């Protein structure tokens, strides 16, 4: 049993069910801001803007706090770069005493059609390095995630160049509505739970 799960088992009674951690995956820095790989950051930014939440630069990430539907929501953008996202997720999950079912990871997905969104209770990393690191650091793949499709039949075999590339102007215009739906999904996840939200939006 890892040190993390020794803590989780020992302190499980202290974990509060009214706390949530919403994590947008991405890379810090202006050159990554509009890339396909930064979908998670952009959803967090939109939700923060809608709710007038300021993200503060803290250890391993930028963090904001939202009080919503009688619950305390922590909005996180890890500053560890994508491939080490798990380090930040584990740190803030432990620090704020948040159970794993109350975590929601917002991520891009190359295997999902462009603009499509899908909420899942669990799943494989699907080749996504950020999800791989979260699975490694938490020692489980049993955590909720909201996947945002960036798949495109026209992309080359170089997946790295594709995910670190920017959307076209036409794509940017199309995804704005999808981003709005994503913030609605996040709030529904908090308010109604994952099963009801999956039934509403998947």
C-alpha positions in Angstrom: 0.0 0.0 0.0 1.4 3.4 -1.0 2.0 6.2 1.5 -0.9 8.1 -0.1 -3.4 5.3 0.4 -2.2 4.7 4.0 -3.1 8.3 4.6 -6.4 7.9 2.8 -7.4 4.8 4.7 -6.3 6.2 8.1 -8.0 9.6 7.7 -11.1 8.5 5.7 -13.4 9.5 8.5 -12.0 13.1 8.4 -12.8 13.4 4.7 -15.7 15.8 4.1 -18.2 14.8 1.5 -19.2 18.4 0.8 -15.8 19.3 -0.7 -14.9 18.9 -4.4 -11.7 19.3 -6.4 -12.2 20.2 -10.1 -8.9 19.9 -12.0 -8.2 21.3 -15.4 -5.2 19.7 -17.2 -2.8 21.8 -19.2 0.6 23.4 -19.4 1.5 26.7 -17.8 2.8 29.4 -20.1 1.7 31.7 -22.8 2.9 29.5 -25.6 0.6 26.7 -24.5 -2.4 28.9 -23.7 -4.5 28.1 -26.9 -3.2 24.6 -27.6 -5.4 21.6 -27.8 -3.7 20.1 -24.8 -4.9 23.0 -22.6 -8.6 22.3 -22.8 -8.8 21.6 -19.1 -7.2 25.0 -18.2 -9.6 26.8 -20.5 -12.7 25.2 -18.9 -11.4 26.2 -15.4 -10.8 29.7 -16.7 -14.3 30.0 -18.1 -15.9 28.6 -14.9 -13.8 31.0 -12.8 -14.9 33.9 -15.0 -18.6 32.9 -14.8 -18.4 32.7 -11.0 -16.0 35.7 -10.4 -13.4 33.4 -8.9 -9.8 34.5 -8.7 -7.1 31.8 -9.0 -4.2 32.2 -6.7 -0.7 30.9 -7.4 0.0 28.4 -4.7 2.1 25.2 -4.3 2.0 23.0 -7.4 -0.8 25.0 -9.0 -3.3 27.9 -9.3 -6.2 27.4 -7.0 -9.6 29.1 -6.6 -12.5 28.5 -4.2 -16.1 28.5 -5.1 -19.0 28.0 -2.7 -21.8 26.4 -4.6 -25.0 24.5 -3.7 -23.9 24.3 -0.1 -20.5 22.8 -1.1 -17.0 24.0 -1.2 -15.4 23.7 -4.6 -11.6 23.9 -5.3 -10.7 24.8 -8.8 -7.2 23.7 -9.7 -4.8 24.3 -12.6 -1.6 22.3 -11.9 1.6 24.1 -12.5 3.7 20.9 -12.8 3.3 20.7 -16.5 1.0 18.1 -18.0 3.1 15.0 -17.6 3.4 15.5 -13.8 -0.2 16.5 -13.1 -0.7 13.7 -10.6 1.7 15.3 -8.1 -0.5 18.4 -7.9 -3.8 16.4 -7.8 -2.5 14.2 -5.0 -1.1 17.1 -3.0 -4.4 19.2 -3.0 -6.6 16.1 -2.6 -4.7 15.3 0.6 -4.4 18.8 1.8 -8.1 19.6 1.5 -9.3 16.1 2.6 -11.3 15.4 -0.5 -12.5 11.9 -1.4 -11.6 10.5 -4.8 -15.2 10.3 -6.0 -15.4 14.1 -5.5 -12.6 14.8 -7.9 -13.3 15.7 -11.5 -10.5 15.8 -14.0 -11.1 18.0 -17.1 -9.0 16.8 -20.0 -8.6 16.8 -23.8 -9.0 13.5 -25.6 -7.5 12.6 -28.9 -9.6 9.5 -29.2 -12.9 11.4 -29.0 -14.4 13.3 -32.0 -13.7 17.0 -32.1 -16.0 19.0 -29.9 -17.7 16.0 -28.3 -17.7 15.7 -24.5 -18.1 12.6 -22.3 -18.3 12.2 -18.6 -17.0 9.0 -17.1 -16.8 7.5 -13.6 -13.5 5.8 -14.3 -11.4 4.7 -17.3 -8.0 4.1 -18.8 -5.5 6.9 -19.5 -6.0 6.3 -23.3 -2.4 7.3 -24.0 -2.8 10.7 -22.2 0.3 11.4 -20.2 -1.5 13.7 -17.7 -4.0 11.0 -16.9 -1.2 8.4 -16.7 0.5 10.4 -14.0 -2.7 10.9 -12.0 -3.3 7.2 -12.1 0.3 6.6 -11.0 0.2 9.1 -8.1 -3.3 8.0 -6.9 -2.6 4.3 -7.6 -6.0 4.0 -9.2 -7.9 4.8 -12.4 -11.2 5.0 -10.3 -11.7 8.7 -10.5 -14.2 10.8 -12.5 -13.1 12.6 -15.6 -14.7 14.8 -18.2 -13.2 14.2 -21.7 -13.3 16.9 -24.4 -12.7 15.5 -27.9 -10.0 17.0 -30.0 -9.8 14.1 -32.5 -9.4 15.1 -36.1 -9.1 12.8 -39.0 -6.7 15.3 -40.7 -4.1 15.2 -38.0 -0.7 13.7 -38.8 0.9 10.7 -37.1 2.9 13.1 -34.9 0.4 13.3 -32.0 2.7 15.5 -29.9 2.8 18.2 -32.6 -1.0 17.9 -32.9 -2.0 18.2 -29.3 0.5 21.0 -28.7 -0.8 22.9 -31.8 -3.5 25.6 -31.8 -7.0 25.2 -32.9 -7.9 26.7 -36.3 -10.1 29.9 -36.3 -13.0 27.8 -37.5 -12.5 25.3 -34.7 -12.2 28.0 -32.1 -15.6 29.3 -33.1 -17.2 25.9 -32.8 -15.8 24.9 -29.4 -17.0 28.0 -27.5 -20.5 26.4 -27.1 -18.9 23.1 -26.0 -16.9 24.9 -23.3 -20.1 26.4 -22.0 -21.6 23.0 -21.8 -18.6 21.7 -19.9 -19.1 24.3 -17.1 -22.7 23.2 -16.9 -21.5 19.6 -16.6 -19.1 20.5 -13.8 -21.9 22.3 -11.8 -24.3 19.4 -12.4 -21.7 16.9 -11.2 -21.4 18.9 -8.0 -25.1 19.5 -7.6 -26.7 16.2 -8.9 -23.9 13.6 -8.7 -22.1 11.8 -11.5 -24.9 9.3 -12.5 -27.5 11.9 -13.0 -25.1 14.2 -14.8 -24.0 11.3 -17.1 -27.6 10.6 -18.0 -28.2 14.3 -18.7 -25.1 15.1 -20.8 -23.5 12.0 -22.3 
